[in-house]
Structures are given as C-alpha cells and as structure tokens.
Amino acid sequence: MMTTITPWLRAGALALGLAIPASLHAQTWQWASAHAAGSTGSSVIYAAAVDAAGNTVVAGLFSGTSTFGTTTLVSAGGTDVFVGRLSPTGTWIQAVRAGGTGDDVALAVGVDAAGNAVAAGSFKGASAAFGSTTLPNADNSGGTSDGFVARLSSAGTWTQALRMGGSDNDGVMALALDGTGTAVVAGNFSSNTATFGGTTLTNGNTDRSNDVFVARLAADGTWGQTVRGGGAGDDFVQALALDASGSAVIAGHFARSTVTFGTITLNNANPGQYSSDVYVARLSSAGTWTQALQAGGPGNDYGRGVGIDANGNAYVAGNFASPTISFGSTTLANATASGNTSDIFVARLSNANAWTMAARAGGAENDYANALAVDSNGSASVGGLFQGATSTFGAIALTNADPTGAKFDILVARLSSAGVWNLALRAGGVGDDYTNALALDASGNAAVGGNLNSSPATFGSISLNSAGSAFIAKLQGLTTNSKTARAASLLSLAPNPARSQVELTWIKPEPRALPVTLLDGLGREVRRQMLPAQATRTHLNLSGLGSGLYIVRIGESAQRLVVE
C-alpha cells in the first residue's frame, strides 16, 4: 500500500512528531508466525507486549493440542491460557500454558524491565493451575468465571498467581506495569461482592449487571488499592494505560442512562434505549477518580483501546454505529447513516477533560479498532478489522481480499496527533481474520496479533496456512526520519509557552527567503510570514490566537509551541 505525501499530510506529520515517517512508501511485514501445521486445536492471541530485548510476548488461549515453534501445549480441557515469546526475528522461543478443565483465557499481558511477563484474564472451572500454584474458583461448581493475575519468569516458569472475584462472572480485561513492577489491572465483576485478597468491592447492582474495577497488585503478590465504578446497568472496561504520575486511564462503554466514577456522573446520549456510549476515566495513584468523559449517539458505540502521550493526554480508539458521534466540538459521521454498521474512531482527551481531536475511518460495512498504542511522538497506531469491499483511512483505501466483502480482513493504521491518517495496511485472506492486539517496540514498529480463519492468509509477501490459529506479525518501516528530526533541532523558540509573540532563531541561514508558517492542532495553517534570505532570527505575532498547541515550521524544520 503506497501513499503520497501531500503538503497537508506533511503538516500533520510534523504536528504529530516533528518528523515524517522515514519510509512512508516502505512499510513492510517483517515476519509473521502462527501455531504450527498439524496442531489439532485452535488458538487466539488477545494481547501483546515487547520486552527490552525486542522479543514479542503474546498471550491468549488455545484448545486441544497446539504447537508453537518446537513447543507443543496440551489443554487440560476447554480452552487454556497460553503465553508465548518470539525473538526479534519472529522465532518462537517460549510457549507456556496454564489453566484447568474449564474455559480459561489470558486477555492482557505486560513485561517488566527484567523480561518477566505478567498475564491476566479469567478462568472458569473449579480451579486453574499456574505451575505449582492452583487457584480455586469462588464458585465451587466452576460454573462462573473468576479473574487471575499471574507472573511468568523470563525463563518460562510461573512464579506467582492470584485470583479475584466472587460467586458470579468476573475477570480482568486489561493491565499495565509501573516502574516498581506493580500490576495495575482493570476488569468487570457481576458478583454482588468481589474479593481482592483482603479487600472486597460491592457491586452497585443486585441483578448480575457488571461494574468496573481498577486494582493494584504489588510485585510481592499483595493486593493494594482497589476501586470500583459503574451505574445501574452493565458497564465494561476494555483497556487501561498508565500516565507518568501513575494514574490509571481506562476506556470502555456503559449501556444505561448514567455511569458514575467517584463524584463524576456521565449521562448516556440515548438514555431511554439503553444503547452503549463510550467513556474514558482517570483514577489517580491515590485511588480518586479525577476525570471522566463520555461520547456517543443513538447507536451502540464502544471504546476498545487506550493510550497516553508524552503530555499525559489520553487517546481512545473504538467503533461507533451511531449515525454521528461527537467528541466535544468535533462530530464524526458514519459512512452509513442507518446505524446498522460500525466505523472506527480515534479521539484524544486532554488533562483538562476536553476532547481535542477526533478522526474516523471505515467503509460501508463493519470496521472495528480493537487495540491502540501511542508512540513517543504522539502517533496513535490502531489494530483492527474491516468488512466490505473497501475501507478508507483518510486518503488511503484498503481493499478486502474477499471480493464479496463479506469477510473480515486485518488492518493496521496510524493517525497523527493532528488527526491525519498517514498509514493503513491490510493482511489476511478470503476468510474472517481478526486483530485483537497491537504493541509497539522502541522504534515504533508494530507487533500485531489475533487469529486467522483463512488459509492462506498473506502479510505482504508472507503467507501463512494455519486456519483456526493465532497469529503474530511484525510491521516495520515505521521509524521516524532522523534527518528531519535533526533538522527540527536547528529551530528554537523563546519563550515557550508564549502569549503575544515568540522569537524564532534559525541557525542555518538560507540563501533564499523562506516562509514561516504556524499550524494549529489539526495541521491547518493559521499564520504565515516570510523570513528574509540569510536571516537567522525573527518574531512571530501570536495575537488573536486561542490557547493550545501549535507547530512553527521553517522549511523542513518544525517545533512545538504552546500558546497561553
């Protein structure tokens, strides 16, 4: 898939990270892997992370007998948990199972600085074993699910496992690790009460509706802070990320008239019909809900992925079936106004609790964003799937491998902080193929995981013949242009933040006059003046501009400017 760098796209890329992708024409699938041919069971990847050595760690479920590289796993019954590790070149170097006779699944995974993995999810059955540790279900019959959090050493040994929950269905949906190795987890509980070690949460409902929880599990296995949120109906959390202060940001959806996070109450856009709205909420490291905001319309809208940029802004991705959905002053229109199909959205929520950016993508059929990651430049990468003959991401159109458009293909796309789609790629075959997980390495390359129902399924020039299998694939060529990044350092601004004017110093004089342009957060030019030939300094008038983040650009160099 190739795209053209238009001036507008270039401005958007600068607004995002002050650099343009080094090889916008050269994004390639570096490798792709699935469980080995001859496996008698099925497998799915739901979560991925990248360790400090560049290995990709994945987690999910498998049934029957599944082989990952040279390791064969055999389920104890139903579906079992699996955690695997692949080398930077895509070779399976580890695969480990856990579980019991019921249906067990890992839905989240993280990796600490030492390369140890922490997996979380749910188990259904009388008990589930993680190495030498057996967790009992609160429901002795094993008819409902409890949640688990378990640690796996870099050598592939289960070193810790703990449960949470009550007598009904409960589970962990998302996790993130802080610098101390504490696992911050989020999930749902429909039990009247759910225990986390010595702490008990009480559901706000008595009708088996789900409430949300966020809890912290220390590296020594001690449950710490545990907090709930929710309303009168089913409330779900799908994703969690940590900001620099240790606050947990969660995203999901709620289906009744209101949902409450501490003292903050959100109202459903369609309270009488019980359609789902998106929410994003922030819980401080002290255990106080400090932020919550809603978005939605008359249809069912879902938040499925969340990430944090360097400034602490929260990004949320998901899908909306409403004819329109509003994020503050930005309204996104569905490709089909009937409300019968879903489009993708990505939106940004500031620390000041305001929606500051939103963008959509999709086609005439269903499109879903199931995972999101934000890189050091603020680019939002999403992984998902699309149905229909084509799906568009700004100026980029993806074509489904199924000529009828009835099946789902895998998609990976990237959105600049200015709200410009500057990358979209597809993979898969003529069957239904799904993306559930996406993680970025230190260079911004994406590890994408899910499951395949096509055989073959293609990732660029790579072909996999493993229908019913989990897959993990690495997409490279997404690193930033170091030449452009270096050029950015040639431009300095003072003061920054600024109010009425800012002084620009350009230490590389040009023989010709150059325009100085000021771009707003959407990549739009809002001010321009000329820098005379051989000049190295000028002042830019900021009067009349609203407060916020802008980009000052001279030639190929740019810098962020905060206007107060």
Secondary structure, DSSP 8 states (H G I E B T S, - for coil): ------HHHHHHHHHHHSS-BTTTT--EEEEEEES-TT--S-EEEEEEEE-TTS-EEEEEEEEEEEEETTEEEEEEEEEEEEEEEE-TTS-EEEEEEEB-SS-EEEEEEEE-TTS-EEEEEEEESSEEEETTEEEE-SSTT--SEEEEEEEE-TTS-EEEEEEEB-SS-EEEEEEEE-TTS-EEEEEEE-SSEEEETTEEEE-S-SSS--EEEEEEE-TTS-EEEEEEEEESS-EEEEEEEE-TTS-EEEEEEE-SSEEEETTEEEE-SSTTTT--EEEEEEE-TTS-EEEEEEE--SS-EEEEEEEE-TTS-EEEEEEE-SSEEEETTEEEE-SSTTSSS-EEEEEEE-TTS-EEEEEEEB-SS-EEEEEEEE-TT--EEEEEEE-SSEEEETTEEEE-SSTTS-S-EEEEEEE-TTS-EEEEEEEB-SS--EEEEEEE-TTS-EEEEEEE--SSEEETTEEE--TTEEEEEEEE---B-HHHHHHHTTEEEESSSBSSEEEEEESS--SS-EEEEEE-TTS-EEEEEEE-TT--EEEEE-TT--SEEEEEEETTEEEEEEE-
